[in-house]
């Protein structure tokens, strides 16, 4: 963060955040492709700041105020989140709208193979992740004050339209795999079955902070894509890591011997989720996973476009963005195999 912004931010927090005491230092976290995130270190302790990126942004993207609202609402629920401390919409303070939350130290696993964990414990971490996701999908929306956090009907229809629009706004050329995938998704869209819950939208291991000394999630982070929607979108997205390549910016488990590593199969993850939610089975699974691939690919196309425009959050944005076309092709290959 620019030193002048850091100074302005420190003065603002001293006036607005109870208990805050400077001087302030701000260090940007290296990960993340969307909203720039900083570790704030001050005499009063450590905090985390997330703000909108600089430059021209896609409509409805980077809504840090929505992130602040949802983690504030979840504070008194069984869903573990950081403590929301302050929201600022004055762009003069730090260059764009931002919010400050508590810093939650712990373990973040960047590789879903969990190489840091013993073979015997890996299934426990997956079980904790799936059960916590089920708890999120069981939040009482009225009680949490989130019944108007999104449009509850026709989630996949609306999301497909939205991400096609977002992709079109980020196009840098015609990508045949994208075009074929869009057609298949439109032709195989399931009828709305009425399931509605709060969903995270980007639920994966590197958005979970685990306790340093227990198989327990301390906080779910990165709520930018959260909304009201179909809960099976989250579990399909979580399972997508099983189909992603093991090499690359988004670590996956494709062609990894999961049994030898003590990792669950996709069927076992679905079974864990169904048991936690009290449901019998999941229909239209191929569509849900294919949609997850498409949405991630559309997001990465946006990352690629921002990198070309010079206002990406991450220094690795150009490389990450180039994954968009291969992801769309992976979805087509999956569809051809499972149809």
KOLFIFI-620911 format. One record per residue (C-alpha): residue number from 1; residue in three letters; chain; x, y, z. Coordinates in Angstrom, 3 decimals. Each point is the difference from the previous one (the first is absolute). Layout:
BEGIN
<pos=NUM code=Ala unit=A x=X y=Y z=Z>
...
% end
This chain:
BEGIN
<pos=1 code=Unk unit=A x=0.000 y=0.000 z=0.000>
<pos=2 code=Unk unit=A x=1.256 y=3.461 z=-0.879>
<pos=3 code=Unk unit=A x=1.579 y=1.691 z=3.077>
<pos=4 code=Unk unit=A x=-2.325 y=2.992 z=-0.302>
<pos=5 code=Unk unit=A x=-3.010 y=-2.345 z=0.034>
<pos=6 code=Unk unit=A x=1.402 y=-1.864 z=2.994>
<pos=7 code=Unk unit=A x=0.352 y=3.270 z=1.901>
<pos=8 code=Unk unit=A x=-3.521 y=1.078 z=-0.932>
<pos=9 code=Unk unit=A x=-1.340 y=-3.420 z=0.956>
<pos=10 code=Unk unit=A x=1.754 y=0.076 z=3.368>
<pos=11 code=Unk unit=A x=-1.518 y=3.365 z=0.831>
<pos=12 code=Unk unit=A x=-3.453 y=-1.194 z=-1.041>
<pos=13 code=Unk unit=A x=0.179 y=-3.204 z=2.039>
<pos=14 code=Unk unit=A x=1.231 y=1.870 z=3.064>
<pos=15 code=Unk unit=A x=-3.115 y=2.178 z=-0.206>
<pos=16 code=Unk unit=A x=-2.541 y=-2.674 z=-1.010>
<pos=17 code=Unk unit=A x=1.095 y=-3.410 z=1.334>
<pos=18 code=Unk unit=A x=-0.355 y=-0.397 z=3.789>
<pos=19 code=Unk unit=A x=3.256 y=-1.033 z=1.644>
<pos=20 code=Unk unit=A x=2.152 y=0.580 z=-3.074>
<pos=21 code=Unk unit=A x=3.431 y=1.496 z=0.651>
<pos=22 code=Unk unit=A x=2.686 y=0.766 z=-2.581>
<pos=23 code=Unk unit=A x=2.492 y=0.202 z=-1.511>
<pos=24 code=Unk unit=A x=-1.320 y=-2.118 z=-2.865>
<pos=25 code=Unk unit=A x=1.741 y=-2.286 z=-2.467>
<pos=26 code=Unk unit=A x=-1.819 y=-1.635 z=-2.934>
<pos=27 code=Unk unit=A x=1.301 y=-3.037 z=-1.885>
<pos=28 code=Unk unit=A x=-1.895 y=-1.492 z=-2.937>
<pos=29 code=Unk unit=A x=-0.687 y=-3.731 z=0.093>
<pos=30 code=Unk unit=A x=1.529 y=-1.599 z=-3.128>
<pos=31 code=Unk unit=A x=-2.978 y=-2.268 z=-0.800>
<pos=32 code=Unk unit=A x=-3.390 y=0.935 z=-1.356>
<pos=33 code=Unk unit=A x=-1.005 y=1.096 z=-3.485>
<pos=34 code=Unk unit=A x=-2.844 y=2.365 z=0.814>
<pos=35 code=Unk unit=A x=-0.249 y=2.348 z=2.977>
<pos=36 code=Unk unit=A x=3.433 y=1.133 z=1.287>
<pos=37 code=Unk unit=A x=0.458 y=-1.178 z=3.592>
<pos=38 code=Unk unit=A x=2.466 y=1.402 z=2.534>
<pos=39 code=Unk unit=A x=1.333 y=-0.961 z=3.407>
<pos=40 code=Unk unit=A x=-0.122 y=3.083 z=2.189>
<pos=41 code=Unk unit=A x=2.468 y=0.093 z=2.891>
<pos=42 code=Unk unit=A x=-0.419 y=2.662 z=2.672>
<pos=43 code=Unk unit=A x=0.838 y=0.558 z=3.646>
<pos=44 code=Unk unit=A x=-3.499 y=-1.243 z=0.864>
<pos=45 code=Unk unit=A x=0.394 y=-3.284 z=-1.861>
<pos=46 code=Unk unit=A x=-0.480 y=-1.547 z=-3.448>
<pos=47 code=Unk unit=A x=-2.959 y=0.487 z=-2.331>
<pos=48 code=Unk unit=A x=-0.904 y=-0.917 z=-3.581>
<pos=49 code=Unk unit=A x=-1.218 y=2.501 z=-2.601>
<pos=50 code=Unk unit=A x=-1.722 y=-0.852 z=-3.293>
<pos=51 code=Unk unit=A x=-0.739 y=2.673 z=-2.570>
<pos=52 code=Unk unit=A x=-1.211 y=0.358 z=-3.547>
<pos=53 code=Unk unit=A x=2.782 y=-0.073 z=-2.612>
<pos=54 code=Unk unit=A x=0.978 y=3.080 z=-1.950>
<pos=55 code=Unk unit=A x=-1.133 y=0.675 z=-3.556>
<pos=56 code=Unk unit=A x=-3.216 y=-0.589 z=-1.933>
<pos=57 code=Unk unit=A x=-1.919 y=-2.947 z=1.478>
<pos=58 code=Unk unit=A x=-2.700 y=-2.319 z=-1.299>
<pos=59 code=Unk unit=A x=-3.467 y=0.907 z=1.205>
<pos=60 code=Unk unit=A x=-0.993 y=-1.753 z=3.262>
<pos=61 code=Unk unit=A x=3.520 y=-1.390 z=0.512>
<pos=62 code=Unk unit=A x=2.281 y=0.625 z=3.014>
<pos=63 code=Unk unit=A x=-2.886 y=0.833 z=2.365>
<pos=64 code=Unk unit=A x=1.956 y=0.241 z=3.246>
<pos=65 code=Unk unit=A x=-3.034 y=1.504 z=1.718>
<pos=66 code=Unk unit=A x=-1.856 y=-3.286 z=-0.598>
<pos=67 code=Unk unit=A x=2.905 y=-1.912 z=1.494>
<pos=68 code=Unk unit=A x=-0.131 y=2.218 z=3.074>
<pos=69 code=Unk unit=A x=-3.738 y=-0.498 z=0.336>
<pos=70 code=Unk unit=A x=0.105 y=-3.791 z=-0.187>
<pos=71 code=Unk unit=A x=2.836 y=-0.527 z=2.486>
<pos=72 code=Unk unit=A x=-1.734 y=2.444 z=2.339>
<pos=73 code=Unk unit=A x=-3.225 y=-2.004 z=-0.282>
<pos=74 code=Unk unit=A x=1.725 y=-3.346 z=0.621>
<pos=75 code=Unk unit=A x=1.763 y=1.097 z=3.157>
<pos=76 code=Unk unit=A x=-2.609 y=-1.566 z=2.330>
<pos=77 code=Unk unit=A x=-0.547 y=-3.188 z=-2.036>
<pos=78 code=Unk unit=A x=1.891 y=-3.324 z=0.074>
<pos=79 code=Unk unit=A x=1.833 y=1.069 z=-3.182>
<pos=80 code=Unk unit=A x=3.561 y=1.144 z=0.859>
<pos=81 code=Unk unit=A x=0.915 y=3.418 z=-1.445>
<pos=82 code=Unk unit=A x=2.372 y=2.856 z=0.826>
<pos=83 code=Unk unit=A x=-1.423 y=2.838 z=2.048>
<pos=84 code=Unk unit=A x=-1.206 y=2.856 z=-2.218>
<pos=85 code=Unk unit=A x=1.370 y=3.226 z=1.484>
<pos=86 code=Unk unit=A x=-0.524 y=2.933 z=-2.362>
<pos=87 code=Unk unit=A x=-1.258 y=0.856 z=-3.504>
<pos=88 code=Unk unit=A x=1.137 y=3.165 z=-1.799>
<pos=89 code=Unk unit=A x=-1.472 y=1.250 z=-3.294>
<pos=90 code=Unk unit=A x=2.134 y=3.163 z=-0.080>
<pos=91 code=Unk unit=A x=2.402 y=-0.652 z=-2.885>
<pos=92 code=Unk unit=A x=2.304 y=2.804 z=1.168>
<pos=93 code=Unk unit=A x=1.161 y=-2.047 z=2.998>
<pos=94 code=Unk unit=A x=1.615 y=-2.990 z=-1.741>
<pos=95 code=Unk unit=A x=-0.748 y=0.520 z=-3.687>
<pos=96 code=Unk unit=A x=-3.215 y=-2.044 z=-0.104>
<pos=97 code=Unk unit=A x=-2.735 y=-1.406 z=2.224>
<pos=98 code=Unk unit=A x=1.386 y=-2.370 z=2.641>
<pos=99 code=Unk unit=A x=-0.799 y=-1.846 z=3.180>
<pos=100 code=Unk unit=A x=2.060 y=-1.116 z=2.975>
<pos=101 code=Unk unit=A x=-0.418 y=-3.315 z=1.795>
<pos=102 code=Unk unit=A x=1.817 y=-1.917 z=2.691>
<pos=103 code=Unk unit=A x=3.170 y=-1.883 z=-0.866>
<pos=104 code=Unk unit=A x=-0.543 y=-3.724 z=0.633>
<pos=105 code=Unk unit=A x=3.349 y=-1.826 z=0.218>
<pos=106 code=Unk unit=A x=0.038 y=-3.665 z=-0.890>
<pos=107 code=Unk unit=A x=0.737 y=-2.448 z=-2.817>
<pos=108 code=Unk unit=A x=-1.052 y=0.541 z=-3.616>
<pos=109 code=Unk unit=A x=0.491 y=-2.983 z=-2.283>
<pos=110 code=Unk unit=A x=0.770 y=1.048 z=-3.571>
<pos=111 code=Unk unit=A x=0.127 y=-3.559 z=-1.303>
<pos=112 code=Unk unit=A x=-3.145 y=-2.187 z=0.397>
<pos=113 code=Unk unit=A x=2.319 y=-3.030 z=0.279>
<pos=114 code=Unk unit=A x=0.821 y=1.388 z=3.487>
<pos=115 code=Unk unit=A x=3.708 y=-0.988 z=-0.096>
<pos=116 code=Unk unit=A x=0.564 y=1.667 z=3.384>
<pos=117 code=Unk unit=A x=-2.393 y=-2.443 z=1.693>
<pos=118 code=Unk unit=A x=0.506 y=-3.674 z=0.807>
<pos=119 code=Unk unit=A x=-1.761 y=-2.526 z=-2.205>
<pos=120 code=Unk unit=A x=-2.216 y=-1.116 z=2.900>
<pos=121 code=Unk unit=A x=-1.260 y=3.552 z=0.716>
<pos=122 code=Unk unit=A x=-0.781 y=1.174 z=-3.522>
<pos=123 code=Unk unit=A x=-3.497 y=-1.462 z=-0.062>
<pos=124 code=Unk unit=A x=-0.732 y=1.874 z=3.244>
<pos=125 code=Unk unit=A x=0.870 y=3.330 z=-1.638>
<pos=126 code=Unk unit=A x=-2.257 y=-0.772 z=-2.947>
<pos=127 code=Unk unit=A x=-2.781 y=-1.041 z=2.362>
<pos=128 code=Unk unit=A x=0.372 y=3.281 z=1.925>
<pos=129 code=Unk unit=A x=-0.099 y=2.011 z=-3.223>
<pos=130 code=Unk unit=A x=-3.126 y=-1.776 z=-1.266>
<pos=131 code=Unk unit=A x=-1.841 y=0.169 z=3.334>
<pos=132 code=Unk unit=A x=0.789 y=3.720 z=0.313>
<pos=133 code=Unk unit=A x=-1.369 y=0.556 z=-3.496>
<pos=134 code=Unk unit=A x=-3.162 y=-1.867 z=0.985>
<pos=135 code=Unk unit=A x=-0.282 y=2.275 z=3.059>
<pos=136 code=Unk unit=A x=0.223 y=3.030 z=-2.271>
<pos=137 code=Unk unit=A x=-2.797 y=-1.369 z=-2.170>
<pos=138 code=Unk unit=A x=-2.130 y=-0.517 z=3.122>
<pos=139 code=Unk unit=A x=0.161 y=3.636 z=1.198>
<pos=140 code=Unk unit=A x=-3.447 y=1.448 z=0.701>
<pos=141 code=Unk unit=A x=-0.121 y=2.890 z=-2.487>
<pos=142 code=Unk unit=A x=-2.721 y=1.920 z=1.810>
<pos=143 code=Unk unit=A x=1.729 y=-0.252 z=3.360>
<pos=144 code=Unk unit=A x=3.344 y=1.039 z=-1.473>
<pos=145 code=Unk unit=A x=-1.577 y=2.975 z=-1.786>
<pos=146 code=Unk unit=A x=1.021 y=-1.308 z=-3.422>
<pos=147 code=Unk unit=A x=-3.358 y=-0.842 z=-1.586>
<pos=148 code=Unk unit=A x=0.545 y=2.849 z=-2.503>
<pos=149 code=Unk unit=A x=3.662 y=-0.800 z=-0.709>
<pos=150 code=Unk unit=A x=-0.861 y=-1.224 z=-3.496>
<pos=151 code=Unk unit=A x=-2.841 y=-1.169 z=-2.196>
<pos=152 code=Unk unit=A x=-0.897 y=-3.508 z=1.161>
<pos=153 code=Unk unit=A x=-1.739 y=-1.323 z=-3.108>
<pos=154 code=Unk unit=A x=1.524 y=-1.543 z=-3.137>
<pos=155 code=Unk unit=A x=3.568 y=0.213 z=1.274>
<pos=156 code=Unk unit=A x=1.772 y=-1.941 z=-2.750>
<pos=157 code=Unk unit=A x=-1.948 y=1.717 z=-2.769>
<pos=158 code=Unk unit=A x=0.881 y=3.443 z=1.342>
<pos=159 code=Unk unit=A x=3.600 y=-0.935 z=0.764>
<pos=160 code=Unk unit=A x=0.527 y=-1.444 z=-3.444>
<pos=161 code=Unk unit=A x=-1.296 y=3.216 z=-1.554>
<pos=162 code=Unk unit=A x=2.165 y=2.084 z=2.307>
<pos=163 code=Unk unit=A x=3.239 y=-1.857 z=-0.669>
<pos=164 code=Unk unit=A x=-0.595 y=-0.110 z=-3.729>
<pos=165 code=Unk unit=A x=-0.357 y=3.796 z=0.175>
<pos=166 code=Unk unit=A x=3.127 y=0.301 z=2.144>
<pos=167 code=Unk unit=A x=1.899 y=-2.196 z=-2.432>
<pos=168 code=Unk unit=A x=-1.171 y=2.058 z=-2.978>
<pos=169 code=Unk unit=A x=1.149 y=3.169 z=1.778>
<pos=170 code=Unk unit=A x=3.472 y=-1.557 z=0.470>
<pos=171 code=Unk unit=A x=0.410 y=-1.646 z=-3.398>
<pos=172 code=Unk unit=A x=3.398 y=0.398 z=-1.625>
<pos=173 code=Unk unit=A x=-0.826 y=-2.152 z=-3.020>
<pos=174 code=Unk unit=A x=-2.251 y=-2.887 z=-1.005>
<pos=175 code=Unk unit=A x=0.642 y=-3.117 z=2.115>
<pos=176 code=Unk unit=A x=-1.779 y=-3.034 z=-1.544>
<pos=177 code=Unk unit=A x=-0.093 y=-2.034 z=3.236>
<pos=178 code=Unk unit=A x=-1.844 y=2.836 z=1.755>
<pos=179 code=Unk unit=A x=-2.556 y=0.250 z=-2.772>
<pos=180 code=Unk unit=A x=-0.677 y=-3.762 z=0.005>
<pos=181 code=Unk unit=A x=-0.253 y=-0.125 z=3.779>
<pos=182 code=Unk unit=A x=-2.458 y=2.896 z=0.123>
<pos=183 code=Unk unit=A x=-2.251 y=-1.766 z=-2.507>
<pos=184 code=Unk unit=A x=0.074 y=-3.273 z=1.972>
<pos=185 code=Unk unit=A x=-0.778 y=1.742 z=3.299>
<pos=186 code=Unk unit=A x=-2.912 y=1.900 z=-1.530>
<pos=187 code=Unk unit=A x=-1.421 y=-3.190 z=-1.532>
<pos=188 code=Unk unit=A x=0.398 y=-2.090 z=3.183>
<pos=189 code=Unk unit=A x=-1.117 y=2.498 z=2.633>
<pos=190 code=Unk unit=A x=-1.973 y=-1.903 z=2.694>
<pos=191 code=Unk unit=A x=-3.397 y=1.224 z=1.105>
<pos=192 code=Unk unit=A x=0.066 y=2.044 z=3.181>
<pos=193 code=Unk unit=A x=-0.664 y=-2.352 z=2.945>
<pos=194 code=Unk unit=A x=-0.527 y=2.756 z=2.568>
<pos=195 code=Unk unit=A x=3.120 y=-0.631 z=2.110>
<pos=196 code=Unk unit=A x=1.320 y=3.310 z=1.413>
<pos=197 code=Unk unit=A x=2.705 y=0.750 z=2.529>
<pos=198 code=Unk unit=A x=2.834 y=2.405 z=0.645>
<pos=199 code=Unk unit=A x=2.877 y=-1.164 z=-2.166>
<pos=200 code=Unk unit=A x=3.665 y=0.987 z=0.140>
<pos=201 code=Unk unit=A x=0.703 y=-0.167 z=-3.726>
<pos=202 code=Unk unit=A x=3.731 y=-0.764 z=0.288>
<pos=203 code=Unk unit=A x=0.145 y=-2.771 z=2.586>
<pos=204 code=Unk unit=A x=3.385 y=-1.761 z=-0.191>
<pos=205 code=Unk unit=A x=2.817 y=-0.844 z=2.381>
<pos=206 code=Unk unit=A x=2.028 y=3.163 z=-0.562>
<pos=207 code=Unk unit=A x=-2.987 y=2.065 z=1.165>
<pos=208 code=Unk unit=A x=-0.123 y=-1.873 z=3.317>
<pos=209 code=Unk unit=A x=2.153 y=0.878 z=3.003>
<pos=210 code=Unk unit=A x=0.445 y=-2.979 z=2.314>
<pos=211 code=Unk unit=A x=0.884 y=0.137 z=3.669>
<pos=212 code=Unk unit=A x=3.769 y=-0.514 z=0.431>
<pos=213 code=Unk unit=A x=-0.475 y=-2.791 z=2.549>
<pos=214 code=Unk unit=A x=-3.277 y=-1.709 z=-0.962>
<pos=215 code=Unk unit=A x=-1.994 y=-1.312 z=-2.969>
<pos=216 code=Unk unit=A x=-2.353 y=2.950 z=0.262>
<pos=217 code=Unk unit=A x=-0.706 y=2.877 z=-2.374>
<pos=218 code=Unk unit=A x=0.731 y=3.325 z=1.667>
<pos=219 code=Unk unit=A x=-1.385 y=2.190 z=-2.796>
<pos=220 code=Unk unit=A x=-1.363 y=-0.143 z=-3.539>
<pos=221 code=Unk unit=A x=1.387 y=2.895 z=-2.036>
<pos=222 code=Unk unit=A x=-0.507 y=1.667 z=-3.404>
<pos=223 code=Unk unit=A x=-3.776 y=0.487 z=-0.135>
<pos=224 code=Unk unit=A x=-0.020 y=2.094 z=-3.173>
<pos=225 code=Unk unit=A x=-2.205 y=-2.448 z=-1.923>
<pos=226 code=Unk unit=A x=-2.396 y=-0.798 z=2.832>
<pos=227 code=Unk unit=A x=-3.720 y=0.325 z=-0.659>
<pos=228 code=Unk unit=A x=-3.284 y=-1.835 z=0.380>
<pos=229 code=Unk unit=A x=-0.032 y=-2.952 z=-2.329>
<pos=230 code=Unk unit=A x=-0.026 y=-3.728 z=-0.490>
<pos=231 code=Unk unit=A x=2.105 y=-1.780 z=2.660>
<pos=232 code=Unk unit=A x=1.130 y=-2.719 z=-2.412>
<pos=233 code=Unk unit=A x=1.942 y=2.640 z=-1.935>
<pos=234 code=Unk unit=A x=2.405 y=0.253 z=2.955>
<pos=235 code=Unk unit=A x=0.613 y=-3.717 z=0.467>
<pos=236 code=Unk unit=A x=0.484 y=-0.515 z=-3.760>
<pos=237 code=Unk unit=A x=2.521 y=2.828 z=-0.060>
<pos=238 code=Unk unit=A x=1.799 y=-1.493 z=3.010>
<pos=239 code=Unk unit=A x=0.194 y=-3.368 z=-1.792>
<pos=240 code=Unk unit=A x=1.358 y=1.635 z=-3.146>
<pos=241 code=Unk unit=A x=3.493 y=-0.163 z=1.527>
<pos=242 code=Unk unit=A x=-0.102 y=-3.773 z=-0.512>
<pos=243 code=Unk unit=A x=-0.122 y=0.608 z=-3.758>
<pos=244 code=Unk unit=A x=2.499 y=2.855 z=-0.299>
<pos=245 code=Unk unit=A x=3.633 y=-0.728 z=-0.972>
<pos=246 code=Unk unit=A x=2.480 y=-0.388 z=2.857>
<pos=247 code=Unk unit=A x=2.389 y=2.506 z=-1.601>
<pos=248 code=Unk unit=A x=-0.892 y=3.643 z=-0.475>
<pos=249 code=Unk unit=A x=-1.259 y=2.991 z=1.958>
<pos=250 code=Unk unit=A x=-3.197 y=-1.799 z=1.080>
<pos=251 code=Unk unit=A x=1.230 y=-3.218 z=1.565>
<pos=252 code=Unk unit=A x=-2.135 y=-3.032 z=-0.764>
<pos=253 code=Unk unit=A x=-0.054 y=-3.758 z=0.482>
<pos=254 code=Unk unit=A x=-0.478 y=-1.264 z=-3.553>
<pos=255 code=Unk unit=A x=2.143 y=-3.111 z=-0.643>
<pos=256 code=Unk unit=A x=0.993 y=-0.055 z=3.702>
<pos=257 code=Unk unit=A x=-0.347 y=-3.322 z=1.839>
<pos=258 code=Unk unit=A x=-2.427 y=1.355 z=2.581>
<pos=259 code=Unk unit=A x=-0.466 y=-3.353 z=1.711>
<pos=260 code=Unk unit=A x=3.723 y=-0.346 z=0.621>
<pos=261 code=Unk unit=A x=0.070 y=3.496 z=1.518>
<pos=262 code=Unk unit=A x=-2.985 y=-0.625 z=2.261>
<pos=263 code=Unk unit=A x=-2.188 y=2.464 z=-1.911>
<pos=264 code=Unk unit=A x=-3.710 y=-0.603 z=-0.599>
<pos=265 code=Unk unit=A x=-1.501 y=-0.696 z=-3.406>
<pos=266 code=Unk unit=A x=-2.591 y=2.290 z=-1.539>
<pos=267 code=Unk unit=A x=-2.706 y=-2.517 z=0.879>
<pos=268 code=Unk unit=A x=1.170 y=-0.052 z=3.627>
<pos=269 code=Unk unit=A x=-0.063 y=3.817 z=0.182>
<pos=270 code=Unk unit=A x=-3.539 y=0.066 z=-1.378>
<pos=271 code=Unk unit=A x=-1.000 y=-2.639 z=2.533>
<pos=272 code=Unk unit=A x=1.509 y=2.041 z=2.872>
<pos=273 code=Unk unit=A x=-1.899 y=3.067 z=-1.185>
<pos=274 code=Unk unit=A x=-3.309 y=-1.810 z=-0.458>
<pos=275 code=Unk unit=A x=0.278 y=-1.498 z=3.480>
<pos=276 code=Unk unit=A x=0.776 y=3.404 z=1.551>
<pos=277 code=Unk unit=A x=-2.932 y=1.620 z=-1.818>
<pos=278 code=Unk unit=A x=-2.408 y=-2.903 z=0.503>
<pos=279 code=Unk unit=A x=-0.619 y=-0.572 z=-3.716>
<pos=280 code=Unk unit=A x=0.028 y=-3.293 z=-1.889>
<pos=281 code=Unk unit=A x=1.772 y=0.733 z=-3.282>
<pos=282 code=Unk unit=A x=0.963 y=2.694 z=-2.509>
<pos=283 code=Unk unit=A x=-1.508 y=0.178 z=-3.485>
<pos=284 code=Unk unit=A x=1.452 y=1.922 z=-2.978>
<pos=285 code=Unk unit=A x=3.541 y=-0.330 z=1.394>
<pos=286 code=Unk unit=A x=1.702 y=0.272 z=-3.410>
<pos=287 code=Unk unit=A x=-1.734 y=3.317 z=-0.660>
<pos=288 code=Unk unit=A x=0.977 y=1.422 z=3.398>
<pos=289 code=Unk unit=A x=3.674 y=-0.890 z=-0.476>
<pos=290 code=Unk unit=A x=0.039 y=1.212 z=-3.620>
<pos=291 code=Unk unit=A x=-1.554 y=3.280 z=1.118>
<pos=292 code=Unk unit=A x=2.703 y=0.305 z=2.672>
<pos=293 code=Unk unit=A x=2.683 y=-0.403 z=-2.659>
<pos=294 code=Unk unit=A x=-1.675 y=2.609 z=-2.189>
<pos=295 code=Unk unit=A x=-0.362 y=2.542 z=2.768>
<pos=296 code=Unk unit=A x=3.632 y=-0.402 z=1.114>
<pos=297 code=Unk unit=A x=1.122 y=0.263 z=-3.618>
<pos=298 code=Unk unit=A x=-2.047 y=3.195 z=-0.439>
<pos=299 code=Unk unit=A x=1.503 y=1.441 z=3.191>
<pos=300 code=Unk unit=A x=3.518 y=-0.781 z=-1.236>
<pos=301 code=Unk unit=A x=-0.786 y=1.581 z=-3.357>
<pos=302 code=Unk unit=A x=-0.811 y=3.148 z=1.972>
<pos=303 code=Unk unit=A x=3.324 y=-0.332 z=1.831>
<pos=304 code=Unk unit=A x=1.741 y=-0.331 z=-3.367>
<pos=305 code=Unk unit=A x=-1.738 y=3.095 z=-1.366>
<pos=306 code=Unk unit=A x=0.944 y=2.037 z=3.095>
<pos=307 code=Unk unit=A x=3.603 y=-1.175 z=-0.373>
<pos=308 code=Unk unit=A x=0.057 y=1.184 z=-3.609>
<pos=309 code=Unk unit=A x=-1.540 y=3.298 z=1.121>
<pos=310 code=Unk unit=A x=2.631 y=0.379 z=2.735>
<pos=311 code=Unk unit=A x=-2.260 y=0.034 z=3.081>
<pos=312 code=Unk unit=A x=0.127 y=-3.614 z=1.223>
<pos=313 code=Unk unit=A x=0.337 y=-0.694 z=3.727>
<pos=314 code=Unk unit=A x=2.620 y=-2.748 z=-0.316>
<pos=315 code=Unk unit=A x=3.380 y=0.022 z=-1.735>
<pos=316 code=Unk unit=A x=-0.846 y=-3.504 z=-1.277>
<pos=317 code=Unk unit=A x=-3.269 y=1.152 z=-1.584>
<pos=318 code=Unk unit=A x=1.109 y=-0.376 z=-3.607>
<pos=319 code=Unk unit=A x=1.131 y=-3.590 z=0.534>
<pos=320 code=Unk unit=A x=-3.089 y=-0.889 z=2.034>
<pos=321 code=Unk unit=A x=-2.313 y=1.600 z=-2.552>
<pos=322 code=Unk unit=A x=1.361 y=-2.198 z=-2.760>
<pos=323 code=Unk unit=A x=-1.655 y=-2.974 z=1.761>
<pos=324 code=Unk unit=A x=-3.462 y=1.167 z=-1.106>
<pos=325 code=Unk unit=A x=-0.098 y=-1.808 z=-3.360>
<pos=326 code=Unk unit=A x=1.472 y=-3.302 z=1.355>
<pos=327 code=Unk unit=A x=-2.600 y=-0.011 z=2.801>
<pos=328 code=Unk unit=A x=-2.830 y=0.312 z=-2.486>
<pos=329 code=Unk unit=A x=1.480 y=-2.889 z=-1.960>
<pos=330 code=Unk unit=A x=0.259 y=-2.116 z=3.179>
<pos=331 code=Unk unit=A x=-3.723 y=0.507 z=0.526>
<pos=332 code=Unk unit=A x=-0.739 y=-1.136 z=-3.556>
<pos=333 code=Unk unit=A x=2.193 y=-3.078 z=0.462>
<pos=334 code=Unk unit=A x=-1.817 y=-0.850 z=3.241>
<pos=335 code=Unk unit=A x=-3.386 y=0.374 z=-1.672>
<pos=336 code=Unk unit=A x=1.046 y=-2.263 z=-2.876>
<pos=337 code=Unk unit=A x=1.167 y=-2.644 z=2.473>
<pos=338 code=Unk unit=A x=-2.984 y=0.070 z=2.361>
<pos=339 code=Unk unit=A x=-2.911 y=0.514 z=-2.388>
% end
